[in-house]
Protein backbone atom coordinates (compact mmCIF):
# COMPACT_ATOMS: atom_id res chain seq x y z
CA UNK A 1 0.00 0.00 0.00
CA UNK A 2 2.91 2.36 0.56
CA UNK A 3 4.64 3.66 -2.58
CA UNK A 4 7.02 5.77 -0.60
CA UNK A 5 7.83 2.76 1.55
CA UNK A 6 8.53 0.66 -1.54
CA UNK A 7 10.80 3.43 -2.76
CA UNK A 8 13.00 3.07 0.35
CA UNK A 9 14.56 -0.05 -1.13
CA UNK A 10 15.26 1.61 -4.50
CA UNK A 11 15.81 5.23 -3.41
CA UNK A 12 17.79 5.38 -0.12
CA UNK A 13 18.04 9.18 -0.14
CA UNK A 14 14.27 9.61 -0.17
CA UNK A 15 13.94 6.92 2.49
CA UNK A 16 16.38 8.70 4.80
CA UNK A 17 14.52 11.97 4.23
CA UNK A 18 11.17 10.43 5.15
CA UNK A 19 12.66 8.78 8.23
CA UNK A 20 14.14 12.10 9.30
CA UNK A 21 10.75 13.75 8.79
CA UNK A 22 9.01 11.10 10.89
CA UNK A 23 11.72 11.48 13.51
CA UNK A 24 11.09 15.22 13.73
CA UNK A 25 7.31 14.79 13.98
CA UNK A 26 7.24 11.97 16.50
CA UNK A 27 10.45 12.91 18.32
CA UNK A 28 9.25 16.49 18.67
CA UNK A 29 5.91 15.35 20.08
CA UNK A 30 7.60 13.05 22.61
CA UNK A 31 10.05 15.82 23.56
CA UNK A 32 7.20 18.25 24.22
CA UNK A 33 5.43 15.61 26.27
CA UNK A 34 8.56 14.91 28.32
CA UNK A 35 9.05 18.62 28.88
CA UNK A 36 5.51 19.17 30.15
CA UNK A 37 5.07 15.88 31.96
CA UNK A 38 6.51 17.11 35.31
CA UNK A 39 3.90 19.87 35.41
CA UNK A 40 0.98 17.51 35.02
CA UNK A 41 -1.08 16.72 38.09
CA UNK A 42 -0.45 13.13 39.07
CA UNK A 43 -3.97 12.65 40.32
CA UNK A 44 -5.41 13.14 36.81
CA UNK A 45 -6.79 9.88 35.50
CA UNK A 46 -8.85 8.82 32.52
CA UNK A 47 -11.22 6.02 31.69
CA UNK A 48 -10.66 3.32 29.10
CA UNK A 49 -12.99 5.15 26.69
CA UNK A 50 -11.64 8.69 26.49
CA UNK A 51 -9.71 11.02 24.23
CA UNK A 52 -6.52 10.17 26.13
CA UNK A 53 -6.91 6.47 25.31
CA UNK A 54 -7.44 7.10 21.61
CA UNK A 55 -4.43 9.42 21.51
CA UNK A 56 -2.33 6.79 23.24
CA UNK A 57 -3.34 4.03 20.82
CA UNK A 58 -2.65 6.23 17.79
CA UNK A 59 0.74 7.26 19.16
CA UNK A 60 1.74 3.63 19.77
CA UNK A 61 0.66 2.66 16.23
CA UNK A 62 2.66 5.52 14.69
CA UNK A 63 5.78 4.78 16.73
CA UNK A 64 5.71 1.07 15.84
CA UNK A 65 5.09 1.96 12.18
CA UNK A 66 8.13 4.25 12.21
CA UNK A 67 10.20 1.48 13.78
CA UNK A 68 9.19 -0.99 11.06
CA UNK A 69 10.16 1.49 8.35
CA UNK A 70 13.46 2.18 10.12
CA UNK A 71 14.21 -1.53 10.43
CA UNK A 72 13.38 -2.27 6.80
CA UNK A 73 15.47 0.67 5.58
CA UNK A 74 18.53 0.41 7.81
CA UNK A 75 18.88 -3.37 8.24
CA UNK A 76 19.98 -4.05 4.63
CA UNK A 77 22.56 -1.26 4.96
CA UNK A 78 24.00 -2.80 8.14
CA UNK A 79 24.15 -6.31 6.69
CA UNK A 80 26.06 -5.03 3.67
CA UNK A 81 28.34 -2.81 5.77
CA UNK A 82 29.36 -5.72 8.02
CA UNK A 83 29.72 -8.14 5.08
CA UNK A 84 26.80 -10.27 6.24
CA UNK A 85 25.41 -10.50 2.74
CA UNK A 86 23.03 -8.44 0.65
CA UNK A 87 19.31 -8.50 1.19
CA UNK A 88 16.51 -6.51 -0.38
CA UNK A 89 13.55 -5.30 1.64
CA UNK A 90 10.70 -4.18 -0.55
CA UNK A 91 6.95 -3.75 -0.81
CA UNK A 92 5.92 -7.22 0.47
CA UNK A 93 7.55 -6.61 3.87
CA UNK A 94 6.29 -3.05 4.28
CA UNK A 95 2.76 -3.81 3.07
CA UNK A 96 2.52 -6.82 5.39
CA UNK A 97 3.77 -4.98 8.48
CA UNK A 98 2.88 -1.33 7.93
CA UNK A 99 -0.71 -1.61 6.71
CA UNK A 100 -2.08 -3.50 9.75
CA UNK A 101 -0.61 -0.79 11.98
CA UNK A 102 -2.20 2.06 10.03
CA UNK A 103 -5.67 0.51 9.85
CA UNK A 104 -6.47 0.84 13.57
CA UNK A 105 -4.91 4.31 13.62
CA UNK A 106 -7.21 5.46 10.82
CA UNK A 107 -10.32 3.88 12.37
CA UNK A 108 -9.67 5.19 15.88
CA UNK A 109 -8.94 8.68 14.59
CA UNK A 110 -12.64 9.26 13.93
CA UNK A 111 -13.52 8.32 17.53
CA UNK A 112 -10.69 10.38 18.98
CA UNK A 113 -11.73 13.60 17.29
CA UNK A 114 -15.17 13.46 18.97
CA UNK A 115 -14.24 11.83 22.27
CA UNK A 116 -14.33 13.74 25.54
CA UNK A 117 -11.38 14.12 27.84
CA UNK A 118 -11.14 11.88 30.89
CA UNK A 119 -14.26 9.79 30.24
CA UNK A 120 -16.76 8.99 27.50
CA UNK A 121 -18.92 6.14 26.26
CA UNK A 122 -18.87 4.10 23.07
CA UNK A 123 -22.64 4.49 22.79
CA UNK A 124 -22.43 8.31 22.64
CA UNK A 125 -19.57 8.23 20.12
CA UNK A 126 -21.08 5.58 17.88
CA UNK A 127 -24.57 7.11 17.67
CA UNK A 128 -23.70 9.71 14.96
CA UNK A 129 -20.64 7.86 13.66
CA UNK A 130 -22.68 4.86 12.53
CA UNK A 131 -24.21 7.03 9.81
CA UNK A 132 -20.75 8.30 8.88
CA UNK A 133 -19.55 4.71 8.71
CA UNK A 134 -22.39 3.60 6.42
CA UNK A 135 -22.00 6.66 4.20
CA UNK A 136 -18.22 6.28 3.97
CA UNK A 137 -18.43 2.61 3.00
CA UNK A 138 -21.15 3.18 0.42
CA UNK A 139 -19.65 6.31 -1.12
CA UNK A 140 -16.09 4.99 -1.00
CA UNK A 141 -16.93 1.76 -2.80
CA UNK A 142 -19.03 3.63 -5.35
CA UNK A 143 -16.21 6.08 -6.11
CA UNK A 144 -13.64 3.30 -6.28
CA UNK A 145 -15.60 1.26 -8.82
CA UNK A 146 -16.60 4.34 -10.84
CA UNK A 147 -13.22 6.07 -11.08
CA UNK A 148 -10.71 3.22 -10.97
CA UNK A 149 -10.19 0.79 -13.82
CA UNK A 150 -8.84 -2.00 -11.63
CA UNK A 151 -10.08 -2.00 -8.04
CA UNK A 152 -7.85 -3.60 -5.42
CA UNK A 153 -9.07 -4.33 -1.90
CA UNK A 154 -6.54 -1.96 -0.36
CA UNK A 155 -7.32 0.92 -2.72
CA UNK A 156 -11.05 0.60 -2.04
CA UNK A 157 -10.30 0.41 1.68
CA UNK A 158 -8.10 3.50 1.41
CA UNK A 159 -10.90 5.52 -0.20
CA UNK A 160 -13.34 4.36 2.49
CA UNK A 161 -10.95 5.24 5.33
CA UNK A 162 -10.15 8.62 3.81
CA UNK A 163 -13.85 9.46 3.63
CA UNK A 164 -14.34 8.07 7.15
CA UNK A 165 -11.69 10.40 8.59
CA UNK A 166 -12.84 13.41 6.55
CA UNK A 167 -16.54 13.00 7.35
CA UNK A 168 -15.96 12.43 11.08
CA UNK A 169 -13.72 15.50 11.27
CA UNK A 170 -16.30 17.66 9.51
CA UNK A 171 -19.00 16.24 11.78
CA UNK A 172 -17.02 17.25 14.87
CA UNK A 173 -16.54 20.76 13.44
CA UNK A 174 -20.28 21.00 12.72
CA UNK A 175 -21.12 20.00 16.28
CA UNK A 176 -18.73 22.65 17.61
CA UNK A 177 -20.27 25.36 15.42
CA UNK A 178 -23.80 24.30 16.36
CA UNK A 179 -22.98 24.67 20.06
CA UNK A 180 -21.24 28.02 19.57
CA UNK A 181 -21.85 29.65 16.17
CA UNK A 182 -19.01 31.58 14.56
CA UNK A 183 -15.27 31.11 14.50
CA UNK A 184 -15.12 31.47 18.29
CA UNK A 185 -16.48 27.95 18.51
CA UNK A 186 -13.39 26.63 16.72
CA UNK A 187 -10.24 26.99 18.81
CA UNK A 188 -6.77 26.95 17.29
CA UNK A 189 -6.16 23.58 18.90
CA UNK A 190 -9.28 22.05 17.35
CA UNK A 191 -8.57 23.67 13.97
CA UNK A 192 -5.03 22.29 14.02
CA UNK A 193 -6.27 18.81 14.88
CA UNK A 194 -8.85 18.96 12.07
CA UNK A 195 -6.31 20.11 9.46
CA UNK A 196 -3.88 17.38 10.55
CA UNK A 197 -6.58 14.70 10.29
CA UNK A 198 -7.57 15.91 6.82
CA UNK A 199 -3.90 15.77 5.86
CA UNK A 200 -3.74 12.17 7.03
CA UNK A 201 -6.77 11.37 4.86
CA UNK A 202 -5.09 12.99 1.84
CA UNK A 203 -1.91 10.99 2.45
CA UNK A 204 -3.88 7.74 2.60
CA UNK A 205 -5.22 8.40 -0.91
CA UNK A 206 -1.77 9.29 -2.23
CA UNK A 207 -0.11 6.26 -0.65
CA UNK A 208 -2.63 3.72 -1.91
CA UNK A 209 -2.99 5.10 -5.42
CA UNK A 210 0.74 5.43 -5.96
CA UNK A 211 1.40 1.96 -4.62
CA UNK A 212 -1.11 0.06 -6.73
CA UNK A 213 -1.39 2.11 -9.91
CA UNK A 214 2.20 3.14 -10.55
CA UNK A 215 3.93 1.70 -13.59
CA UNK A 216 7.37 1.85 -15.13
CA UNK A 217 9.35 0.55 -18.04
CA UNK A 218 13.04 -0.03 -18.72
CA UNK A 219 13.60 -0.20 -22.44
CA UNK A 220 15.87 0.57 -25.37
CA UNK A 221 15.21 3.77 -27.30
CA UNK A 222 16.77 5.79 -30.09
CA UNK A 223 15.74 9.04 -31.82
CA UNK A 224 12.27 8.63 -33.28
CA UNK A 225 11.28 5.66 -31.13
CA UNK A 226 8.03 5.74 -29.14
CA UNK A 227 7.06 3.89 -25.98
CA UNK A 228 3.56 3.76 -24.45
CA UNK A 229 2.98 3.63 -20.72
CA UNK A 230 -0.18 4.21 -18.65
CA UNK A 231 -1.98 5.78 -21.61
CA UNK A 232 0.88 8.16 -22.41
CA UNK A 233 3.07 8.07 -25.52
CA UNK A 234 6.75 8.91 -24.95
CA UNK A 235 8.70 9.78 -28.10
CA UNK A 236 12.45 10.28 -28.02
CA UNK A 237 12.97 13.34 -30.21
CA UNK A 238 16.72 13.69 -30.14
CA UNK A 239 20.00 13.04 -28.37
CA UNK A 240 22.46 15.91 -28.21
CA UNK A 241 25.71 16.86 -26.53
CA UNK A 242 25.61 19.77 -24.10
CA UNK A 243 28.26 21.48 -21.98
CA UNK A 244 27.77 22.74 -18.44
CA UNK A 245 29.98 24.87 -16.20
CA UNK A 246 31.85 21.83 -14.91
CA UNK A 247 30.54 18.86 -16.88
CA UNK A 248 29.91 17.37 -20.30
CA UNK A 249 26.58 15.68 -20.92
CA UNK A 250 24.43 13.80 -23.36
CA UNK A 251 20.87 15.12 -23.21
CA UNK A 252 17.77 13.24 -24.30
CA UNK A 253 14.66 15.18 -25.33
CA UNK A 254 11.39 13.32 -24.82
CA UNK A 255 7.97 14.44 -26.03
CA UNK A 256 4.97 13.23 -24.05
CA UNK A 257 1.48 13.04 -25.55
CA UNK A 258 -1.87 11.54 -24.63
CA UNK A 259 -4.67 10.75 -27.09
CA UNK A 260 -2.71 12.54 -29.81
CA UNK A 261 -2.37 15.81 -27.85
CA UNK A 262 1.12 16.89 -26.79
CA UNK A 263 1.37 17.36 -23.02
CA UNK A 264 4.96 18.26 -22.22
CA UNK A 265 8.60 17.91 -23.20
CA UNK A 266 11.02 16.27 -20.77
CA UNK A 267 14.82 16.38 -20.64
CA UNK A 268 17.23 13.95 -19.03
CA UNK A 269 21.02 14.18 -19.00
CA UNK A 270 23.88 11.76 -18.53
CA UNK A 271 26.64 13.95 -17.12
CA UNK A 272 30.35 13.40 -16.80
CA UNK A 273 32.22 15.54 -14.26
CA UNK A 274 35.95 15.62 -15.18
CA UNK A 275 36.97 16.35 -11.58
CA UNK A 276 35.16 13.31 -10.21
CA UNK A 277 35.56 11.17 -13.29
CA UNK A 278 32.19 9.51 -12.75
CA UNK A 279 28.83 9.74 -14.57
CA UNK A 280 25.67 11.10 -12.97
CA UNK A 281 22.11 11.13 -14.25
CA UNK A 282 19.79 14.13 -14.12
CA UNK A 283 16.23 12.86 -14.44
CA UNK A 284 13.42 14.69 -16.15
CA UNK A 285 10.29 15.23 -14.07
CA UNK A 286 6.86 16.49 -15.09
CA UNK A 287 4.95 17.07 -11.86
CA UNK A 288 1.20 17.41 -11.51
CA UNK A 289 -1.46 17.30 -8.83
CA UNK A 290 -2.76 13.90 -9.94
CA UNK A 291 0.35 12.29 -11.44
CA UNK A 292 4.10 12.61 -11.87
CA UNK A 293 6.11 11.44 -14.88
CA UNK A 294 9.81 10.61 -14.57
CA UNK A 295 12.32 10.05 -17.36
CA UNK A 296 15.84 8.80 -16.74
CA UNK A 297 18.60 8.31 -19.32
CA UNK A 298 20.70 5.20 -18.71
CA UNK A 299 23.73 3.91 -20.60
CA UNK A 300 24.60 4.04 -24.29
CA UNK A 301 23.97 0.67 -25.92
CA UNK A 302 25.40 1.58 -29.33
CA UNK A 303 25.88 4.66 -31.48
CA UNK A 304 22.11 5.18 -31.74
CA UNK A 305 20.25 3.54 -28.84
CA UNK A 306 20.31 4.17 -25.10
CA UNK A 307 18.68 2.43 -22.19
CA UNK A 308 15.97 4.58 -20.62
CA UNK A 309 13.62 4.32 -17.66
CA UNK A 310 10.17 5.90 -17.63
CA UNK A 311 7.95 6.04 -14.54
CA UNK A 312 4.31 6.91 -14.02
CA UNK A 313 3.34 7.76 -10.42
CA UNK A 314 -0.32 8.76 -9.80
CA UNK A 315 -1.24 10.90 -6.78
CA UNK A 316 2.32 10.86 -5.45
CA UNK A 317 2.11 14.58 -4.61
CA UNK A 318 -0.79 13.85 -2.29
CA UNK A 319 1.57 12.04 0.07
CA UNK A 320 3.64 15.20 0.56
CA UNK A 321 0.57 17.46 0.46
CA UNK A 322 -0.92 15.48 3.34
CA UNK A 323 2.35 15.83 5.24
CA UNK A 324 2.22 19.60 4.73
CA UNK A 325 -1.33 19.70 6.07
CA UNK A 326 -0.29 17.68 9.12
CA UNK A 327 2.63 20.04 9.79
CA UNK A 328 0.35 23.09 9.46
CA UNK A 329 -2.14 21.45 11.80
CA UNK A 330 0.59 20.90 14.37
CA UNK A 331 1.64 24.56 14.18
CA UNK A 332 -1.95 25.73 14.55
CA UNK A 333 -2.51 23.51 17.58
CA UNK A 334 0.75 24.66 19.19
CA UNK A 335 -0.35 28.28 18.77
CA UNK A 336 -3.56 27.86 20.77
CA UNK A 337 -3.70 30.78 23.20
CA UNK A 338 -5.18 28.56 25.95
CA UNK A 339 -1.77 26.93 26.39
CA UNK A 340 -0.07 30.30 26.84
CA UNK A 341 -2.72 31.45 29.31
CA UNK A 342 -2.27 28.24 31.29
CA UNK A 343 1.47 28.87 31.54
CA UNK A 344 0.87 32.46 32.64
CA UNK A 345 -1.59 31.39 35.33
CA UNK A 346 0.89 28.85 36.63
CA UNK A 347 3.63 31.48 36.68
CA UNK A 348 1.38 33.88 38.61
CA UNK A 349 0.53 31.16 41.13
CA UNK A 350 4.19 30.33 41.64
CA UNK A 351 5.03 34.00 42.04
CA UNK A 352 2.25 34.39 44.58
CA UNK A 353 3.66 31.50 46.57
CA UNK A 354 7.10 33.06 46.51
CA UNK A 355 8.52 30.41 44.17
CA UNK A 356 10.63 30.99 41.08
CA UNK A 357 9.21 29.32 37.95
CA UNK A 358 11.41 26.47 36.77
CA UNK A 359 13.35 26.19 40.08
CA UNK A 360 12.47 23.45 42.56
CA UNK A 361 11.93 24.50 46.14
N, C-alpha and C positions, 0 to 999 in steps of 0.2 A: 504493500500500500504506500510505502514511502519512496518517492523518487529521489529525494535528496539523500535519504539513507542509502539507497542503492548506489548513489554517486560517490559515497564515501570510499568504496572499494576501488573506483576508477578515477576519482579526482580527490587525492588526499588534501590538497590545499583548501578546497571548499569544505571538506569534512572537518578540518581543523578549525576553520572559521566558524562553522555552525556549532561545534563543541565549545568554542570560546564564547559565543553568543549565549548558549545555554548556561555556561558557567557564570556569566555576568548576571543573567536573569535570576537563576536559582541561588547562586552564591550571594548575590546582593540581598535577596529576600531573607535568606538565613542570617546574614550579617545584621540586617535591621532587626530581625527578631531577637538575636542574641544581645543586641545593644539595648533593646527595650525590655527584655525579659526581667531584669532585676527590679524594674519599677512596677511590675504587675503585682496585683494583690494575690497572695497565695491562696486566699480563701475562695477566689472565684472558681466556680466549677460549671460544667455544662453536661447536659443530658446526652444520651446516645444519639437522639435525633435533634440536631441543632446545626447552626451555621458553622460552628467550630469543628464539628465532626466532619462535615462535608469538605471543609477547607483542608483538614488533616488528611483525609483520604486522597484528595486531588494532589496534595503536595507529595505524598508518598509515591503515588503513581508517576508523577513527573520526575521525581528523583531517581526512581528505579529505571524509568525509560532512558534518562540521561546516562545512567550507568551502563545499560545495555549497549547504547550507541558508542560510548567510550570504549567498552571492552571490544566490540566488533571492529572499531577503527584502529585502536592502539595495539591489540594483541598480535595481528599479523606483522606489524612493524617490529615488535619485540622479538618475535620468533626469528625473523630474518636478521635482525641485528646481532643476536646471540647464536647465529648459525644453527638454529633448531629446525630449519627447513622453511619452505615457503608455503603459506596457505592463503586462500582467498575467501574472504567473508563477504557475501553479497546479499541480494534481495531475499533469498529463502530464509536466512537466519533472522534478518531484521523484521521481515513480515511476520514470522512465526512468534517472535518475542515481543516486538514493539506494539503490534496491533492489539493484542489482548490487554495491554496496559493502558492504552489510550481509550478503549471502549468504555470502561467504567468511569474514567475521568470525564468523558463527554456526556455520559448519561447523568452522572451525579451533578454536573455543572448546572443543569436546569433546576435541580432541587436546591442547590446551594444559593442561587441568586434570589430565591424567594424565602428561604428559611430564616427563622428568627434566631437571634443570639440566645445563648444559654439553653433554651428548651423550645421544642416544637413538636408537632405530631405529623405522622405520615398522612393521616386522613385529611388534615387541613391542606397539606402541600399537594396531595394527589387530586383533590377535588377539581381544581381548574386545569391542572396539568394533564389530566386524562384526555381532555378535549384537544390539547396541544399535541399529545402523543398520537391520537388517532389522525389528526390533521396532518402531522408531519409524515407519518407513515404513508398515508394515502397520496398526499401531494408529492412526496419524495419519489415514490415508485412511479407515479404518473410522469413526472418530469424525466426520470431516468429512462423510461422506455420510449418517451416521445423524442428526446433530444440526443440520446446516445445510440449509435449503430449497434454496438455489441455491449450488452449489459452484463457486468460481472457483479457477483454478490457484494464485494467490498465497495465497489463504486456506488451501487444503489444504497448500501448502508451508509456510506459517507454523505450522500445527499440527504438522507433521512436525518442523520445526526446533525448535520449543519442546519437544517430547518428546525430541528428540535431545540437546539441552542438559541438560534435567532428568535424563534417565536416565544420561548420562555423568557428571554431577556426583554423583549418588547412588552410581554404581558406584565412583568414586574414593573417596568417603567410606567405602563398605563395605570397600574394600581397605585403607584406613588402619586401620579398626577391627579387621579380621581380623589385621593385623600386630601391633597393640597395642590390645587390648580396653580399653574404657572411654573416658571423655572425654579422658584424657591423650593418646590417639592423634590427637586433633583439635586442632591448634594454633589460636590466634586468627587467624593469617594464613590458614590453610586454611579455617576457618569463614567468614571474611570473603569470601574468594574464592568459596566455594560459594553464600553468600547473594546476592552480586552477580550470579553467573551465573544463579541462579534468578530474580532480578529481571529480568534481560535476557530470559529466556524468557517471563515474564509480560507484559513490554512488547510483545514480538512478537505475542502473542495480541491484546492491546488495540489495537495499531496496525492489524493486518490486519482485524480485525472491524469496527472503527470506520470504516475507509476504504471497505470494500466493502458494508457493510450499513447504513450510515447513510442516512437519508432526511429530507426536509424539504418543506415546502409554504409558499407565499406566496399567501394567499387573502383574500377579502373576507368578513367576518363581522359579524353583528349579534346582539343578545340573542336567545337561543333557537336560533341556528344551530349545526349540528354538522358537524365535519370528521373524517374517518377517515384515520389514518396509521399504518402499521406494525402494524396490528391493534389500535390504540387509538382510542377515540372521544373527541374533544375538543368539549365543548359550552360555548359562551359563555353564562354564566348572566346576567351583568349588567355594565353600565358605570356607574360612579358617580364623582362628584367627591369628592376628598379633599384635605385641607390638611395640609401638613407644617410644620416649624419655619421653613423659609425657601423654601417652594415651594408651588405649586398643581398638582394632578395629576388626570388622568383615570385611573381604575383599572379594569382588566378582570379579571373573575373567571371562571376556566375550570375546569370539572369534567372530570376524566379518568377514563374507565372502560374496562374490557376484558372482553369476553364478558358484558356486562350488569352486572358488579360494579364499583362505584366504587372507584378506586384512590387518588386524591388530588385536591386543589384547588389550582390555581396562580393566582398574581396577577402582573400586569404593569402598570406605570404609565408614563404619558407625562407627564413633569414639566416645569414651566415655572418657572425661577428668575428672579424679578424683577430681581435684581442683575445677572445675566448677560444676561438677555433672550433666552435660547436654550433650546430644548427638549432634554430628555435622556430616554432610555428606561431603565427598570429592568426587566430581564427576570425572568421567573419560571422557577425551576429546580427540578426534582424529581430528586434524585440517587439512584442506587442502585448496587449492586455490579456488576450486569450491564447496566444501561442508564441513560442520563440523558435527561430530557425538558426541552426549553427552549421557552418561550413568550414572544414579543416583540410588544408592541403598536406598530403603526406610525402612520400618519396617518389622520385622520378623512376619510372619503370623502363623507359627507353627515351628516344629523342622526342617522341610525341606525347606519350601517355604518362599520367601520374596517378598514384593512389590517392583517393579522396574519401573523406568521411562527411556524411550529411546527417543531421539530427533534427527531429521534429519533437518539440516538447510543449504539449498543450497545458495551459493554466499554470505554468511554472512560476510566473510572476505573482500569482496569488499566495504562494507560500511566503514570499518575502513581504507582500502587502499585509498579510495577516500578522506577521511579526512586527511590522511598523505599527499597526493598530494596537497590538498588545503593549508595545513600548509606550505609545501615547497614553493608553489607559492607565498604565502604571504611574506615569508622570502626573496625570490628572488626579489620581487617587492620593498620591503623595502630597499634592498641593491643597488638600482639603483643609480649610481653616479650622475645623474642629480639633485637629491634631495640635495645631499651634496654640489654640486657646487652652487646651488641656495642659500643655507644657507650661504655659504662663501661670495657670492656676496653681499648678504644683510648685512652681518657683515662688509664688506669693506665699503659699502655705509654709514652705520651708523658711522663707525670710521671716515670716511671722513667728515661727518657732525658734528663731535665732540660729538656724542652720544655714550652711553654705551649700547651694546646689552642687551636686557632683562630688561632695566630700563627706565621707562617712563620719558619724559622730563617735 
